[in-house]
Structures are given as structure tokens and as C-alpha cells.
Amino acid sequence: MNISWKSRFIYEKQCIKTTWTLRVTVLVCVFLIAWLSSRFWTRAVGDSLVCDERLVPADAILIENFDPDYLLFERAHALYKAGLASKVFVPTDASADGEESMVSAGIVEVMSRIAWLEARETIPVRGIEPISLNAAYQILAALERHHIRSVLVVAPGFRSRRSALVYSEVLGRAGIAVSCVPVFGTKTPATWATTWHGVQEVGEQFVKLQYYRWYVMPFYGSTQQS
């Protein structure tokens, strides 16, 4: 059997490639399926970011004020007036030396005054990565100084499941019971996909939730210190 010297260096094979027509057709079909079924999966995605609300009496209310939102203060005031807690704590920005930012404290003051939330105390928090986890440890230290054993965490709706994950791990390990109260504005699990800002917010919170769930908490959750 004669073997060509070329076959020792190169060879030929047959392959099948898709056409642009097929690729575009598949892409259009995927888009149509996603669009036609959006009323089902968008609600599921939104709900996956929201903690389970538990309105139970606690020692204190913790307003998660990392992205200032008046609705959080309004909801905290309603919980306080309902007698679910006797203290209210609000995290504020702090410099590297622990000094509270006057701007952050001023924003809290204005929002508290408008919401008629007088019984509140700020907790200066330094922004150290991963921010939510390190903030939770700093908040834990403040709560322990006040002998708090249970908190109602009032958090933005689409951030609330990540908040519950972090606080349940950090505060829960210290014996502080954590309950979550999600707060929504115009964007809800049922309506977020109708605006670009809603899509942007949900997309960002979805990525951050997975980051904390699969990376930050497993690798840093039990070892990070304030």
C-alpha cells in the first residue's frame, strides 16, 4: 500500500457548518420564546432576590442604608410605631479612622425627620471589601455593645435576600436572631422588567447575590473580622 508523503504531515476531513440563516433563525426563536414566556420567568427572577418577610417583635430595627432610600425610613417608622421594636439603628459612611461622614449623617437626619423617625442611632461603617460582609461585622459589634439579641432588617426589596444571607450568617452566629423586611418602590418582582432601570437593578442584584452566595460567604463568611 502506497502512502503519500503528504499524508504524514497533513490530512483532509469533512465537516458540517451552520449557515447564517440557521443561526439567525435560532436566535429569533430563542428571543420569541423568552419574550412570550416573560410573564412567568421575570416574576421568578424577581422573587429569587427577595427575602421572606417576617414581622416579629425584636429588640431593634436595622435600616440598611447603604443606598439611601426614604422608603426604608418610612417603613421603619411604621414598624416602630406598631411596637415591633424599641430601638432603630442606621449605618452611615465612615472614614478609614472610623469618623462618621457628616454628609452621610446629614442625609440620615433629613430622611429620619421627614419620616418622623426620632428614635434612631447611627452606626458608622467603613467601606472595606467585601463591603456587605465587613459592614455586617461592624454592625454586629455595635449591636453587641447595646446588648441587642434580635433585629428586624429593613432592606431594599431586590437586595433583601443577599442582606438576609449575610446578616443571618454573621449576626446569627453571635446569637442574634434576624428577621427580614423587604421594601419596594415602583419596581416590584412583577414589574421590574418593564423598564430599563428595573432590568439594570435586578441584573446587578442577581450577580451580587450569586457572588456572595457562592464565593464570599463560603470562603470569607466564617473568617472575616471587622
NUMARBA-510044 format. One record per residue (C-alpha): residue in three letters; x, y, z. Coordinates in steps of 0.2 Angstrom, whole numbers, plus 5000, padded with zeros to 4 digits. Layout:
residues N
<pt r="ALA" c1="X" c2="Y" c3="Z"/>
...
END
This chain:
residues 226
<pt r="MET" c1="5000" c2="5000" c3="5000"/>
<pt r="ASN" c1="5007" c2="5016" c3="4994"/>
<pt r="ILE" c1="5006" c2="5031" c3="5007"/>
<pt r="SER" c1="5009" c2="5048" c3="5000"/>
<pt r="TRP" c1="5022" c2="5058" c3="5009"/>
<pt r="LYS" c1="5009" c2="5072" c3="5011"/>
<pt r="SER" c1="4998" c2="5062" c3="5022"/>
<pt r="ARG" c1="5012" c2="5061" c3="5035"/>
<pt r="PHE" c1="5010" c2="5080" c3="5038"/>
<pt r="ILE" c1="4993" c2="5085" c3="5033"/>
<pt r="TYR" c1="4976" c2="5077" c3="5031"/>
<pt r="GLU" c1="4959" c2="5081" c3="5025"/>
<pt r="LYS" c1="4942" c2="5079" c3="5034"/>
<pt r="GLN" c1="4924" c2="5083" c3="5030"/>
<pt r="CYS" c1="4915" c2="5095" c3="5042"/>
<pt r="ILE" c1="4897" c2="5102" c3="5043"/>
<pt r="LYS" c1="4895" c2="5121" c3="5047"/>
<pt r="THR" c1="4879" c2="5130" c3="5050"/>
<pt r="THR" c1="4873" c2="5144" c3="5039"/>
<pt r="TRP" c1="4869" c2="5162" c3="5045"/>
<pt r="THR" c1="4851" c2="5159" c3="5040"/>
<pt r="LEU" c1="4850" c2="5145" c3="5053"/>
<pt r="ARG" c1="4859" c2="5155" c3="5066"/>
<pt r="VAL" c1="4848" c2="5170" c3="5064"/>
<pt r="THR" c1="4833" c2="5158" c3="5064"/>
<pt r="VAL" c1="4838" c2="5150" c3="5081"/>
<pt r="LEU" c1="4842" c2="5167" c3="5089"/>
<pt r="VAL" c1="4825" c2="5174" c3="5084"/>
<pt r="CYS" c1="4816" c2="5158" c3="5091"/>
<pt r="VAL" c1="4825" c2="5160" c3="5107"/>
<pt r="PHE" c1="4821" c2="5178" c3="5108"/>
<pt r="LEU" c1="4802" c2="5175" c3="5104"/>
<pt r="ILE" c1="4801" c2="5161" c3="5117"/>
<pt r="ALA" c1="4809" c2="5172" c3="5130"/>
<pt r="TRP" c1="4798" c2="5186" c3="5126"/>
<pt r="LEU" c1="4782" c2="5176" c3="5126"/>
<pt r="SER" c1="4786" c2="5167" c3="5142"/>
<pt r="SER" c1="4792" c2="5183" c3="5151"/>
<pt r="ARG" c1="4777" c2="5185" c3="5162"/>
<pt r="PHE" c1="4782" c2="5168" c3="5171"/>
<pt r="TRP" c1="4801" c2="5169" c3="5172"/>
<pt r="THR" c1="4803" c2="5188" c3="5176"/>
<pt r="ARG" c1="4792" c2="5185" c3="5191"/>
<pt r="ALA" c1="4803" c2="5170" c3="5196"/>
<pt r="VAL" c1="4819" c2="5180" c3="5194"/>
<pt r="GLY" c1="4812" c2="5195" c3="5204"/>
<pt r="ASP" c1="4806" c2="5183" c3="5218"/>
<pt r="SER" c1="4823" c2="5175" c3="5219"/>
<pt r="LEU" c1="4831" c2="5191" c3="5225"/>
<pt r="VAL" c1="4818" c2="5195" c3="5239"/>
<pt r="CYS" c1="4819" c2="5188" c3="5257"/>
<pt r="ASP" c1="4804" c2="5180" c3="5266"/>
<pt r="GLU" c1="4796" c2="5194" c3="5276"/>
<pt r="ARG" c1="4794" c2="5190" c3="5294"/>
<pt r="LEU" c1="4786" c2="5203" c3="5305"/>
<pt r="VAL" c1="4790" c2="5198" c3="5323"/>
<pt r="PRO" c1="4794" c2="5208" c3="5338"/>
<pt r="ALA" c1="4813" c2="5212" c3="5340"/>
<pt r="ASP" c1="4825" c2="5222" c3="5351"/>
<pt r="ALA" c1="4829" c2="5234" c3="5337"/>
<pt r="ILE" c1="4826" c2="5238" c3="5319"/>
<pt r="LEU" c1="4841" c2="5240" c3="5307"/>
<pt r="ILE" c1="4839" c2="5251" c3="5292"/>
<pt r="GLU" c1="4851" c2="5245" c3="5278"/>
<pt r="ASN" c1="4855" c2="5262" c3="5272"/>
<pt r="PHE" c1="4870" c2="5259" c3="5260"/>
<pt r="ASP" c1="4860" c2="5266" c3="5246"/>
<pt r="PRO" c1="4849" c2="5280" c3="5255"/>
<pt r="ASP" c1="4831" c2="5277" c3="5251"/>
<pt r="TYR" c1="4817" c2="5287" c3="5260"/>
<pt r="LEU" c1="4805" c2="5272" c3="5259"/>
<pt r="LEU" c1="4816" c2="5262" c3="5271"/>
<pt r="PHE" c1="4814" c2="5275" c3="5284"/>
<pt r="GLU" c1="4796" c2="5276" c3="5281"/>
<pt r="ARG" c1="4794" c2="5258" c3="5283"/>
<pt r="ALA" c1="4805" c2="5258" c3="5299"/>
<pt r="HIS" c1="4794" c2="5271" c3="5306"/>
<pt r="ALA" c1="4778" c2="5261" c3="5304"/>
<pt r="LEU" c1="4786" c2="5246" c3="5312"/>
<pt r="TYR" c1="4792" c2="5256" c3="5326"/>
<pt r="LYS" c1="4775" c2="5264" c3="5329"/>
<pt r="ALA" c1="4767" c2="5247" c3="5328"/>
<pt r="GLY" c1="4778" c2="5242" c3="5343"/>
<pt r="LEU" c1="4789" c2="5229" c3="5335"/>
<pt r="ALA" c1="4805" c2="5236" c3="5341"/>
<pt r="SER" c1="4810" c2="5250" c3="5354"/>
<pt r="LYS" c1="4827" c2="5255" c3="5345"/>
<pt r="VAL" c1="4832" c2="5259" c3="5327"/>
<pt r="PHE" c1="4849" c2="5258" c3="5320"/>
<pt r="VAL" c1="4855" c2="5266" c3="5304"/>
<pt r="PRO" c1="4873" c2="5263" c3="5296"/>
<pt r="THR" c1="4882" c2="5278" c3="5290"/>
<pt r="ASP" c1="4898" c2="5280" c3="5280"/>
<pt r="ALA" c1="4914" c2="5282" c3="5290"/>
<pt r="SER" c1="4932" c2="5286" c3="5285"/>
<pt r="ALA" c1="4947" c2="5275" c3="5287"/>
<pt r="ASP" c1="4949" c2="5281" c3="5305"/>
<pt r="GLY" c1="4931" c2="5277" c3="5310"/>
<pt r="GLU" c1="4925" c2="5295" c3="5310"/>
<pt r="GLU" c1="4907" c2="5297" c3="5304"/>
<pt r="SER" c1="4904" c2="5306" c3="5287"/>
<pt r="MET" c1="4895" c2="5322" c3="5290"/>
<pt r="VAL" c1="4886" c2="5321" c3="5273"/>
<pt r="SER" c1="4880" c2="5303" c3="5277"/>
<pt r="ALA" c1="4874" c2="5308" c3="5294"/>
<pt r="GLY" c1="4865" c2="5323" c3="5287"/>
<pt r="ILE" c1="4856" c2="5313" c3="5274"/>
<pt r="VAL" c1="4850" c2="5301" c3="5288"/>
<pt r="GLU" c1="4845" c2="5316" c3="5299"/>
<pt r="VAL" c1="4834" c2="5323" c3="5284"/>
<pt r="MET" c1="4826" c2="5306" c3="5280"/>
<pt r="SER" c1="4823" c2="5302" c3="5298"/>
<pt r="ARG" c1="4815" c2="5319" c3="5301"/>
<pt r="ILE" c1="4803" c2="5318" c3="5286"/>
<pt r="ALA" c1="4798" c2="5300" c3="5291"/>
<pt r="TRP" c1="4795" c2="5306" c3="5309"/>
<pt r="LEU" c1="4808" c2="5293" c3="5315"/>
<pt r="GLU" c1="4816" c2="5301" c3="5330"/>
<pt r="ALA" c1="4822" c2="5286" c3="5340"/>
<pt r="ARG" c1="4836" c2="5281" c3="5329"/>
<pt r="GLU" c1="4855" c2="5279" c3="5332"/>
<pt r="THR" c1="4868" c2="5279" c3="5318"/>
<pt r="ILE" c1="4882" c2="5266" c3="5316"/>
<pt r="PRO" c1="4897" c2="5272" c3="5307"/>
<pt r="VAL" c1="4903" c2="5259" c3="5295"/>
<pt r="ARG" c1="4920" c2="5259" c3="5285"/>
<pt r="GLY" c1="4918" c2="5253" c3="5267"/>
<pt r="ILE" c1="4930" c2="5238" c3="5266"/>
<pt r="GLU" c1="4928" c2="5225" c3="5253"/>
<pt r="PRO" c1="4918" c2="5214" c3="5253"/>
<pt r="ILE" c1="4908" c2="5228" c3="5259"/>
<pt r="SER" c1="4892" c2="5220" c3="5264"/>
<pt r="LEU" c1="4901" c2="5206" c3="5274"/>
<pt r="ASN" c1="4913" c2="5219" c3="5283"/>
<pt r="ALA" c1="4898" c2="5230" c3="5286"/>
<pt r="ALA" c1="4889" c2="5216" c3="5295"/>
<pt r="TYR" c1="4904" c2="5213" c3="5306"/>
<pt r="GLN" c1="4905" c2="5231" c3="5311"/>
<pt r="ILE" c1="4886" c2="5232" c3="5314"/>
<pt r="LEU" c1="4887" c2="5216" c3="5325"/>
<pt r="ALA" c1="4900" c2="5225" c3="5336"/>
<pt r="ALA" c1="4888" c2="5240" c3="5339"/>
<pt r="LEU" c1="4873" c2="5229" c3="5342"/>
<pt r="GLU" c1="4883" c2="5219" c3="5355"/>
<pt r="ARG" c1="4888" c2="5235" c3="5364"/>
<pt r="HIS" c1="4869" c2="5238" c3="5365"/>
<pt r="HIS" c1="4865" c2="5220" c3="5371"/>
<pt r="ILE" c1="4854" c2="5218" c3="5356"/>
<pt r="ARG" c1="4848" c2="5199" c3="5353"/>
<pt r="SER" c1="4836" c2="5201" c3="5339"/>
<pt r="VAL" c1="4834" c2="5213" c3="5324"/>
<pt r="LEU" c1="4822" c2="5217" c3="5310"/>
<pt r="VAL" c1="4832" c2="5221" c3="5295"/>
<pt r="VAL" c1="4823" c2="5234" c3="5284"/>
<pt r="ALA" c1="4831" c2="5232" c3="5266"/>
<pt r="PRO" c1="4828" c2="5237" c3="5248"/>
<pt r="GLY" c1="4817" c2="5223" c3="5240"/>
<pt r="PHE" c1="4829" c2="5216" c3="5227"/>
<pt r="ARG" c1="4844" c2="5217" c3="5239"/>
<pt r="SER" c1="4835" c2="5209" c3="5253"/>
<pt r="ARG" c1="4839" c2="5191" c3="5250"/>
<pt r="ARG" c1="4858" c2="5195" c3="5250"/>
<pt r="SER" c1="4855" c2="5205" c3="5266"/>
<pt r="ALA" c1="4846" c2="5191" c3="5274"/>
<pt r="LEU" c1="4860" c2="5179" c3="5269"/>
<pt r="VAL" c1="4874" c2="5190" c3="5276"/>
<pt r="TYR" c1="4866" c2="5195" c3="5292"/>
<pt r="SER" c1="4859" c2="5178" c3="5296"/>
<pt r="GLU" c1="4877" c2="5171" c3="5295"/>
<pt r="VAL" c1="4886" c2="5185" c3="5304"/>
<pt r="LEU" c1="4873" c2="5190" c3="5317"/>
<pt r="GLY" c1="4866" c2="5173" c3="5319"/>
<pt r="ARG" c1="4882" c2="5165" c3="5323"/>
<pt r="ALA" c1="4883" c2="5178" c3="5338"/>
<pt r="GLY" c1="4866" c2="5173" c3="5344"/>
<pt r="ILE" c1="4857" c2="5187" c3="5337"/>
<pt r="ALA" c1="4840" c2="5182" c3="5328"/>
<pt r="VAL" c1="4837" c2="5190" c3="5311"/>
<pt r="SER" c1="4821" c2="5194" c3="5303"/>
<pt r="CYS" c1="4819" c2="5202" c3="5286"/>
<pt r="VAL" c1="4808" c2="5216" c3="5279"/>
<pt r="PRO" c1="4809" c2="5219" c3="5261"/>
<pt r="VAL" c1="4804" c2="5237" c3="5255"/>
<pt r="PHE" c1="4798" c2="5241" c3="5237"/>
<pt r="GLY" c1="4795" c2="5257" c3="5227"/>
<pt r="THR" c1="4788" c2="5257" c3="5210"/>
<pt r="LYS" c1="4799" c2="5242" c3="5204"/>
<pt r="THR" c1="4792" c2="5225" c3="5211"/>
<pt r="PRO" c1="4795" c2="5207" c3="5206"/>
<pt r="ALA" c1="4780" c2="5208" c3="5194"/>
<pt r="THR" c1="4785" c2="5225" c3="5186"/>
<pt r="TRP" c1="4804" c2="5226" c3="5186"/>
<pt r="ALA" c1="4806" c2="5220" c3="5168"/>
<pt r="THR" c1="4795" c2="5234" c3="5161"/>
<pt r="THR" c1="4809" c2="5247" c3="5162"/>
<pt r="TRP" c1="4827" c2="5248" c3="5158"/>
<pt r="HIS" c1="4832" c2="5254" c3="5176"/>
<pt r="GLY" c1="4822" c2="5239" c3="5183"/>
<pt r="VAL" c1="4832" c2="5227" c3="5172"/>
<pt r="GLN" c1="4848" c2="5235" c3="5177"/>
<pt r="GLU" c1="4844" c2="5234" c3="5195"/>
<pt r="VAL" c1="4838" c2="5216" c3="5195"/>
<pt r="GLY" c1="4853" c2="5211" c3="5184"/>
<pt r="GLU" c1="4865" c2="5219" c3="5196"/>
<pt r="GLN" c1="4857" c2="5212" c3="5212"/>
<pt r="PHE" c1="4856" c2="5195" c3="5204"/>
<pt r="VAL" c1="4875" c2="5195" c3="5200"/>
<pt r="LYS" c1="4879" c2="5201" c3="5218"/>
<pt r="LEU" c1="4868" c2="5188" c3="5226"/>
<pt r="GLN" c1="4877" c2="5174" c3="5217"/>
<pt r="TYR" c1="4894" c2="5182" c3="5221"/>
<pt r="TYR" c1="4890" c2="5182" c3="5240"/>
<pt r="ARG" c1="4881" c2="5165" c3="5240"/>
<pt r="TRP" c1="4895" c2="5155" c3="5231"/>
<pt r="TYR" c1="4911" c2="5165" c3="5234"/>
<pt r="VAL" c1="4911" c2="5177" c3="5248"/>
<pt r="MET" c1="4901" c2="5168" c3="5262"/>
<pt r="PRO" c1="4909" c2="5151" c3="5259"/>
<pt r="PHE" c1="4927" c2="5157" c3="5258"/>
<pt r="TYR" c1="4926" c2="5173" c3="5269"/>
<pt r="GLY" c1="4910" c2="5172" c3="5280"/>
<pt r="SER" c1="4917" c2="5162" c3="5294"/>
<pt r="THR" c1="4934" c2="5170" c3="5295"/>
<pt r="GLN" c1="4932" c2="5189" c3="5291"/>
<pt r="GLN" c1="4934" c2="5201" c3="5305"/>
<pt r="SER" c1="4928" c2="5219" c3="5307"/>
END
